[in-house]
């Protein structure tokens, strides 16, 4: 689902909410989550999941084109962890049979 799909779903689910208002609401929510992560905070939405930052230390990488080694700087990256209720809902909706593994020749 894309951002525009989410806006369309909100507008269709709530007929008294205009698409423009749904757009503003989605934008504000996503901006608030982003700003909290920029500030180093954790965002938890009960029944859905939590957004936090993971630290990746500096490491030595390799340029795949030239093969030369490069130093990759340390960084913080956003991380999402689904909540228990979300995991249970997804698990209940998925067919119980495992997906077949693709074999490469």
C-alpha positions as YAML, in Angstrom:
chain: A
units: angstrom
residues:
- id: 1
  name: UNK
  ca: [0.00, 0.00, 0.00]
- id: 2
  name: UNK
  ca: [1.37, 3.37, -0.97]
- id: 3
  name: UNK
  ca: [0.77, 6.69, 0.71]
- id: 4
  name: UNK
  ca: [-1.82, 7.66, -1.91]
- id: 5
  name: UNK
  ca: [-3.55, 4.27, -1.44]
- id: 6
  name: UNK
  ca: [-3.74, 4.96, 2.29]
- id: 7
  name: UNK
  ca: [-5.25, 8.40, 1.69]
- id: 8
  name: UNK
  ca: [-7.81, 6.94, -0.73]
- id: 9
  name: UNK
  ca: [-8.71, 4.18, 1.75]
- id: 10
  name: UNK
  ca: [-9.24, 6.70, 4.55]
- id: 11
  name: UNK
  ca: [-11.36, 8.95, 2.34]
- id: 12
  name: UNK
  ca: [-13.54, 6.04, 1.21]
- id: 13
  name: UNK
  ca: [-13.91, 4.58, 4.71]
- id: 14
  name: UNK
  ca: [-14.96, 7.92, 6.19]
- id: 15
  name: UNK
  ca: [-17.29, 9.63, 3.67]
- id: 16
  name: UNK
  ca: [-17.43, 12.87, 5.70]
- id: 17
  name: UNK
  ca: [-13.62, 13.15, 5.41]
- id: 18
  name: UNK
  ca: [-12.54, 14.82, 2.18]
- id: 19
  name: UNK
  ca: [-9.51, 13.40, 0.36]
- id: 20
  name: UNK
  ca: [-7.61, 16.64, 1.00]
- id: 21
  name: UNK
  ca: [-8.22, 16.33, 4.75]
- id: 22
  name: UNK
  ca: [-7.16, 12.66, 4.70]
- id: 23
  name: UNK
  ca: [-3.99, 13.73, 2.86]
- id: 24
  name: UNK
  ca: [-3.23, 16.32, 5.53]
- id: 25
  name: UNK
  ca: [-3.88, 13.80, 8.34]
- id: 26
  name: UNK
  ca: [-1.59, 11.14, 6.82]
- id: 27
  name: UNK
  ca: [1.12, 13.73, 6.14]
- id: 28
  name: UNK
  ca: [0.99, 15.05, 9.71]
- id: 29
  name: UNK
  ca: [1.16, 11.57, 11.24]
- id: 30
  name: UNK
  ca: [4.12, 10.53, 9.09]
- id: 31
  name: UNK
  ca: [5.88, 13.84, 9.72]
- id: 32
  name: UNK
  ca: [5.39, 13.44, 13.48]
- id: 33
  name: UNK
  ca: [6.89, 9.94, 13.39]
- id: 34
  name: UNK
  ca: [9.80, 11.18, 11.29]
- id: 35
  name: UNK
  ca: [10.45, 14.16, 13.56]
- id: 36
  name: UNK
  ca: [10.40, 11.96, 16.66]
- id: 37
  name: UNK
  ca: [13.02, 9.69, 15.07]
- id: 38
  name: UNK
  ca: [15.13, 12.73, 14.10]
- id: 39
  name: UNK
  ca: [15.03, 13.77, 17.77]
- id: 40
  name: UNK
  ca: [16.21, 10.29, 18.78]
- id: 41
  name: UNK
  ca: [12.87, 9.30, 20.31]
- id: 42
  name: UNK
  ca: [11.00, 6.03, 19.97]
- id: 43
  name: UNK
  ca: [7.43, 5.94, 18.62]
- id: 44
  name: UNK
  ca: [5.07, 3.20, 19.78]
- id: 45
  name: UNK
  ca: [1.60, 2.69, 18.34]
- id: 46
  name: UNK
  ca: [-0.26, 0.12, 20.45]
- id: 47
  name: UNK
  ca: [-1.58, -2.81, 18.40]
- id: 48
  name: UNK
  ca: [0.56, -1.80, 15.41]
- id: 49
  name: UNK
  ca: [4.25, -1.60, 16.28]
- id: 50
  name: UNK
  ca: [7.14, 0.64, 17.21]
- id: 51
  name: UNK
  ca: [9.60, 2.78, 15.32]
- id: 52
  name: UNK
  ca: [13.08, 3.26, 16.74]
- id: 53
  name: UNK
  ca: [16.65, 3.87, 15.67]
- id: 54
  name: UNK
  ca: [19.34, 1.23, 15.29]
- id: 55
  name: UNK
  ca: [23.01, 2.15, 15.43]
- id: 56
  name: UNK
  ca: [25.32, 0.74, 12.78]
- id: 57
  name: UNK
  ca: [28.99, 1.14, 13.71]
- id: 58
  name: UNK
  ca: [31.68, 2.14, 11.25]
- id: 59
  name: UNK
  ca: [32.96, -0.67, 9.07]
- id: 60
  name: UNK
  ca: [35.10, -1.35, 6.07]
- id: 61
  name: UNK
  ca: [33.10, -1.94, 2.91]
- id: 62
  name: UNK
  ca: [33.96, -2.68, -0.69]
- id: 63
  name: UNK
  ca: [33.06, -0.77, -3.83]
- id: 64
  name: UNK
  ca: [31.46, -3.49, -6.00]
- id: 65
  name: UNK
  ca: [32.44, -1.76, -9.23]
- id: 66
  name: UNK
  ca: [36.14, -1.15, -8.57]
- id: 67
  name: UNK
  ca: [36.76, -3.61, -5.75]
- id: 68
  name: UNK
  ca: [38.54, -0.98, -3.65]
- id: 69
  name: UNK
  ca: [37.88, -0.91, 0.09]
- id: 70
  name: UNK
  ca: [36.06, 2.09, 1.52]
- id: 71
  name: UNK
  ca: [35.33, 3.22, 5.05]
- id: 72
  name: UNK
  ca: [31.59, 3.28, 5.78]
- id: 73
  name: UNK
  ca: [30.77, 5.86, 8.45]
- id: 74
  name: UNK
  ca: [28.72, 4.97, 11.52]
- id: 75
  name: UNK
  ca: [25.04, 5.83, 11.22]
- id: 76
  name: UNK
  ca: [21.63, 5.50, 12.79]
- id: 77
  name: UNK
  ca: [18.93, 3.88, 10.70]
- id: 78
  name: UNK
  ca: [15.15, 3.73, 11.28]
- id: 79
  name: UNK
  ca: [13.79, 0.38, 12.41]
- id: 80
  name: UNK
  ca: [10.19, -0.89, 12.63]
- id: 81
  name: UNK
  ca: [9.14, -3.75, 14.85]
- id: 82
  name: UNK
  ca: [5.60, -5.05, 14.47]
- id: 83
  name: UNK
  ca: [3.59, -5.33, 17.68]
- id: 84
  name: UNK
  ca: [2.26, -8.60, 19.04]
- id: 85
  name: UNK
  ca: [-1.32, -7.90, 17.96]
- id: 86
  name: UNK
  ca: [-0.19, -7.02, 14.42]
- id: 87
  name: UNK
  ca: [1.96, -10.15, 14.16]
- id: 88
  name: UNK
  ca: [-0.94, -12.31, 15.35]
- id: 89
  name: UNK
  ca: [-3.38, -10.72, 12.86]
- id: 90
  name: UNK
  ca: [-0.95, -11.22, 9.98]
- id: 91
  name: UNK
  ca: [-0.21, -14.80, 11.01]
- id: 92
  name: UNK
  ca: [-3.94, -15.60, 11.24]
- id: 93
  name: UNK
  ca: [-4.58, -14.18, 7.77]
- id: 94
  name: UNK
  ca: [-1.81, -16.09, 6.03]
- id: 95
  name: UNK
  ca: [-2.46, -19.63, 4.81]
- id: 96
  name: UNK
  ca: [-0.98, -22.18, 7.23]
- id: 97
  name: UNK
  ca: [1.00, -23.93, 4.48]
- id: 98
  name: UNK
  ca: [4.57, -22.68, 4.15]
- id: 99
  name: UNK
  ca: [5.64, -20.94, 0.96]
- id: 100
  name: UNK
  ca: [7.76, -23.15, -1.31]
- id: 101
  name: UNK
  ca: [11.40, -22.20, -1.60]
- id: 102
  name: UNK
  ca: [12.58, -21.07, -5.01]
- id: 103
  name: UNK
  ca: [15.46, -23.14, -6.28]
- id: 104
  name: UNK
  ca: [18.06, -21.61, -8.51]
- id: 105
  name: UNK
  ca: [19.96, -23.73, -10.98]
...
